[in-house]
Amino acid sequence: MSKTKELACDLCSLPVPPQGPHLVLGDRELVFCCEGCQGIWRMLNQGAAPAPADNKGRSS
């Protein structure tokens, strides 16, 4: 069993792949399992998210 902490999508709670889409909002980072969930989150939270030019994957 892996000891790596698995991230859950901030919209649907499914597991997030290692290079899953994410948004950085100030000091908070939201992660998503897919572009669809990220798009729905953006629609539901218009004005809270930066323009679509943000990074799609994590840089670690």
Chimera marker file (.cmm) of the C-alpha trace (Angstrom):
<marker_set name="trace">
<marker id="1" x="0.000" y="0.000" z="0.000" r="1" g="1" b="0" radius="0.5"/>
<marker id="2" x="1.297" y="3.446" z="-0.928" r="1" g="1" b="0" radius="0.5"/>
<marker id="3" x="2.007" y="5.942" z="1.863" r="1" g="1" b="0" radius="0.5"/>
<marker id="4" x="1.557" y="8.926" z="-0.508" r="1" g="1" b="0" radius="0.5"/>
<marker id="5" x="-1.361" y="11.139" z="0.486" r="1" g="1" b="0" radius="0.5"/>
<marker id="6" x="-3.975" y="10.949" z="-2.252" r="1" g="1" b="0" radius="0.5"/>
<marker id="7" x="-5.661" y="14.234" z="-3.112" r="1" g="1" b="0" radius="0.5"/>
<marker id="8" x="-9.422" y="14.481" z="-3.631" r="1" g="1" b="0" radius="0.5"/>
<marker id="9" x="-11.066" y="16.685" z="-6.259" r="1" g="1" b="0" radius="0.5"/>
<marker id="10" x="-12.381" y="19.916" z="-4.717" r="1" g="1" b="0" radius="0.5"/>
<marker id="11" x="-15.602" y="19.528" z="-6.733" r="1" g="1" b="0" radius="0.5"/>
<marker id="12" x="-16.535" y="15.821" z="-6.848" r="1" g="1" b="0" radius="0.5"/>
<marker id="13" x="-14.101" y="14.244" z="-4.330" r="1" g="1" b="0" radius="0.5"/>
<marker id="14" x="-12.723" y="11.684" z="-6.802" r="1" g="1" b="0" radius="0.5"/>
<marker id="15" x="-8.955" y="10.990" z="-6.657" r="1" g="1" b="0" radius="0.5"/>
<marker id="16" x="-6.775" y="13.578" z="-8.414" r="1" g="1" b="0" radius="0.5"/>
<marker id="17" x="-4.089" y="12.313" z="-10.832" r="1" g="1" b="0" radius="0.5"/>
<marker id="18" x="-0.507" y="13.537" z="-10.203" r="1" g="1" b="0" radius="0.5"/>
<marker id="19" x="-0.733" y="16.191" z="-12.952" r="1" g="1" b="0" radius="0.5"/>
<marker id="20" x="-4.406" y="17.048" z="-12.394" r="1" g="1" b="0" radius="0.5"/>
<marker id="21" x="-5.639" y="20.581" z="-13.075" r="1" g="1" b="0" radius="0.5"/>
<marker id="22" x="-5.398" y="23.027" z="-10.204" r="1" g="1" b="0" radius="0.5"/>
<marker id="23" x="-6.070" y="26.658" z="-9.319" r="1" g="1" b="0" radius="0.5"/>
<marker id="24" x="-4.179" y="28.852" z="-6.897" r="1" g="1" b="0" radius="0.5"/>
<marker id="25" x="-6.415" y="31.348" z="-5.091" r="1" g="1" b="0" radius="0.5"/>
<marker id="26" x="-4.271" y="33.474" z="-2.810" r="1" g="1" b="0" radius="0.5"/>
<marker id="27" x="-2.791" y="31.075" z="-0.249" r="1" g="1" b="0" radius="0.5"/>
<marker id="28" x="-5.207" y="28.277" z="-1.179" r="1" g="1" b="0" radius="0.5"/>
<marker id="29" x="-4.701" y="25.653" z="-3.893" r="1" g="1" b="0" radius="0.5"/>
<marker id="30" x="-7.672" y="23.812" z="-5.367" r="1" g="1" b="0" radius="0.5"/>
<marker id="31" x="-7.158" y="20.512" z="-7.196" r="1" g="1" b="0" radius="0.5"/>
<marker id="32" x="-9.452" y="18.759" z="-9.655" r="1" g="1" b="0" radius="0.5"/>
<marker id="33" x="-9.648" y="15.250" z="-11.110" r="1" g="1" b="0" radius="0.5"/>
<marker id="34" x="-10.297" y="16.585" z="-14.622" r="1" g="1" b="0" radius="0.5"/>
<marker id="35" x="-10.751" y="19.718" z="-16.742" r="1" g="1" b="0" radius="0.5"/>
<marker id="36" x="-14.540" y="19.231" z="-16.572" r="1" g="1" b="0" radius="0.5"/>
<marker id="37" x="-14.631" y="19.571" z="-12.786" r="1" g="1" b="0" radius="0.5"/>
<marker id="38" x="-12.331" y="22.591" z="-12.958" r="1" g="1" b="0" radius="0.5"/>
<marker id="39" x="-14.626" y="24.208" z="-15.545" r="1" g="1" b="0" radius="0.5"/>
<marker id="40" x="-17.756" y="23.552" z="-13.480" r="1" g="1" b="0" radius="0.5"/>
<marker id="41" x="-16.054" y="24.961" z="-10.358" r="1" g="1" b="0" radius="0.5"/>
<marker id="42" x="-15.130" y="28.094" z="-12.344" r="1" g="1" b="0" radius="0.5"/>
<marker id="43" x="-18.733" y="28.469" z="-13.568" r="1" g="1" b="0" radius="0.5"/>
<marker id="44" x="-20.131" y="28.126" z="-10.058" r="1" g="1" b="0" radius="0.5"/>
<marker id="45" x="-17.546" y="30.513" z="-8.589" r="1" g="1" b="0" radius="0.5"/>
<marker id="46" x="-17.249" y="33.211" z="-11.248" r="1" g="1" b="0" radius="0.5"/>
<marker id="47" x="-15.037" y="36.032" z="-10.059" r="1" g="1" b="0" radius="0.5"/>
<marker id="48" x="-13.209" y="33.845" z="-7.528" r="1" g="1" b="0" radius="0.5"/>
<marker id="49" x="-10.838" y="32.119" z="-9.970" r="1" g="1" b="0" radius="0.5"/>
<marker id="50" x="-8.032" y="33.610" z="-12.090" r="1" g="1" b="0" radius="0.5"/>
<marker id="51" x="-8.231" y="33.661" z="-15.884" r="1" g="1" b="0" radius="0.5"/>
<marker id="52" x="-7.744" y="30.282" z="-17.648" r="1" g="1" b="0" radius="0.5"/>
<marker id="53" x="-4.013" y="31.011" z="-18.159" r="1" g="1" b="0" radius="0.5"/>
<marker id="54" x="-3.181" y="29.277" z="-14.834" r="1" g="1" b="0" radius="0.5"/>
<marker id="55" x="-1.068" y="26.102" z="-14.688" r="1" g="1" b="0" radius="0.5"/>
<marker id="56" x="-2.669" y="22.744" z="-15.431" r="1" g="1" b="0" radius="0.5"/>
<marker id="57" x="-0.139" y="20.607" z="-13.575" r="1" g="1" b="0" radius="0.5"/>
<marker id="58" x="1.845" y="20.841" z="-10.392" r="1" g="1" b="0" radius="0.5"/>
<marker id="59" x="5.442" y="21.884" z="-10.512" r="1" g="1" b="0" radius="0.5"/>
<marker id="60" x="7.300" y="19.870" z="-7.918" r="1" g="1" b="0" radius="0.5"/>
<link id1="1" id2="2" r="1" g="1" b="0" radius="0.2"/>
<link id1="2" id2="3" r="1" g="1" b="0" radius="0.2"/>
<link id1="3" id2="4" r="1" g="1" b="0" radius="0.2"/>
<link id1="4" id2="5" r="1" g="1" b="0" radius="0.2"/>
<link id1="5" id2="6" r="1" g="1" b="0" radius="0.2"/>
<link id1="6" id2="7" r="1" g="1" b="0" radius="0.2"/>
<link id1="7" id2="8" r="1" g="1" b="0" radius="0.2"/>
<link id1="8" id2="9" r="1" g="1" b="0" radius="0.2"/>
<link id1="9" id2="10" r="1" g="1" b="0" radius="0.2"/>
<link id1="10" id2="11" r="1" g="1" b="0" radius="0.2"/>
<link id1="11" id2="12" r="1" g="1" b="0" radius="0.2"/>
<link id1="12" id2="13" r="1" g="1" b="0" radius="0.2"/>
<link id1="13" id2="14" r="1" g="1" b="0" radius="0.2"/>
<link id1="14" id2="15" r="1" g="1" b="0" radius="0.2"/>
<link id1="15" id2="16" r="1" g="1" b="0" radius="0.2"/>
<link id1="16" id2="17" r="1" g="1" b="0" radius="0.2"/>
<link id1="17" id2="18" r="1" g="1" b="0" radius="0.2"/>
<link id1="18" id2="19" r="1" g="1" b="0" radius="0.2"/>
<link id1="19" id2="20" r="1" g="1" b="0" radius="0.2"/>
<link id1="20" id2="21" r="1" g="1" b="0" radius="0.2"/>
<link id1="21" id2="22" r="1" g="1" b="0" radius="0.2"/>
<link id1="22" id2="23" r="1" g="1" b="0" radius="0.2"/>
<link id1="23" id2="24" r="1" g="1" b="0" radius="0.2"/>
<link id1="24" id2="25" r="1" g="1" b="0" radius="0.2"/>
<link id1="25" id2="26" r="1" g="1" b="0" radius="0.2"/>
<link id1="26" id2="27" r="1" g="1" b="0" radius="0.2"/>
<link id1="27" id2="28" r="1" g="1" b="0" radius="0.2"/>
<link id1="28" id2="29" r="1" g="1" b="0" radius="0.2"/>
<link id1="29" id2="30" r="1" g="1" b="0" radius="0.2"/>
<link id1="30" id2="31" r="1" g="1" b="0" radius="0.2"/>
<link id1="31" id2="32" r="1" g="1" b="0" radius="0.2"/>
<link id1="32" id2="33" r="1" g="1" b="0" radius="0.2"/>
<link id1="33" id2="34" r="1" g="1" b="0" radius="0.2"/>
<link id1="34" id2="35" r="1" g="1" b="0" radius="0.2"/>
<link id1="35" id2="36" r="1" g="1" b="0" radius="0.2"/>
<link id1="36" id2="37" r="1" g="1" b="0" radius="0.2"/>
<link id1="37" id2="38" r="1" g="1" b="0" radius="0.2"/>
<link id1="38" id2="39" r="1" g="1" b="0" radius="0.2"/>
<link id1="39" id2="40" r="1" g="1" b="0" radius="0.2"/>
<link id1="40" id2="41" r="1" g="1" b="0" radius="0.2"/>
<link id1="41" id2="42" r="1" g="1" b="0" radius="0.2"/>
<link id1="42" id2="43" r="1" g="1" b="0" radius="0.2"/>
<link id1="43" id2="44" r="1" g="1" b="0" radius="0.2"/>
<link id1="44" id2="45" r="1" g="1" b="0" radius="0.2"/>
<link id1="45" id2="46" r="1" g="1" b="0" radius="0.2"/>
<link id1="46" id2="47" r="1" g="1" b="0" radius="0.2"/>
<link id1="47" id2="48" r="1" g="1" b="0" radius="0.2"/>
<link id1="48" id2="49" r="1" g="1" b="0" radius="0.2"/>
<link id1="49" id2="50" r="1" g="1" b="0" radius="0.2"/>
<link id1="50" id2="51" r="1" g="1" b="0" radius="0.2"/>
<link id1="51" id2="52" r="1" g="1" b="0" radius="0.2"/>
<link id1="52" id2="53" r="1" g="1" b="0" radius="0.2"/>
<link id1="53" id2="54" r="1" g="1" b="0" radius="0.2"/>
<link id1="54" id2="55" r="1" g="1" b="0" radius="0.2"/>
<link id1="55" id2="56" r="1" g="1" b="0" radius="0.2"/>
<link id1="56" id2="57" r="1" g="1" b="0" radius="0.2"/>
<link id1="57" id2="58" r="1" g="1" b="0" radius="0.2"/>
<link id1="58" id2="59" r="1" g="1" b="0" radius="0.2"/>
<link id1="59" id2="60" r="1" g="1" b="0" radius="0.2"/>
</marker_set>
